[in-house]
Amino acid sequence: MKQAEIYRKGLFAGILTEDDGEYRFCYDEIAFVK
């Protein structure tokens, strides 16, 4: 399993996880409100 932190315009947006070829993106709701 691999994890990558995603940043949008320099702000933390969420975490992308890759597990056996399956990709999941968990975003930080607080970052998207701004």
N, C-alpha and C positions, 0 to 999 in steps of 0.2 A: 504494500500500500504506500502510495506517495501522496504528499500534501504540498500544496503551494499556496502562499499568501498572495492574494490579489489586491493591488492598489489601484485606485482610480483618482487621477489628478493629485497624486501624492498622499491621498488619504486611504486608510485601510478599508477595503470593501468587503472582504470575506475570504473564505478558504476553499480552494478547489482540491478535492480528493479523488484519487484514481485507485480503484480496487478491482483487479482482474479485468481490466479493460472497460470497467464501468466508471463513468465520470459523474461526480456529484459536486454541486457548488452550493456552499452554505454562506449566504451573505449576511453581513452585519446590518440589521435594520436601521440602526442609528446613523450609519454612514450614508444610507440612501435617502434619508429624510432631508439632509442638508443640501 
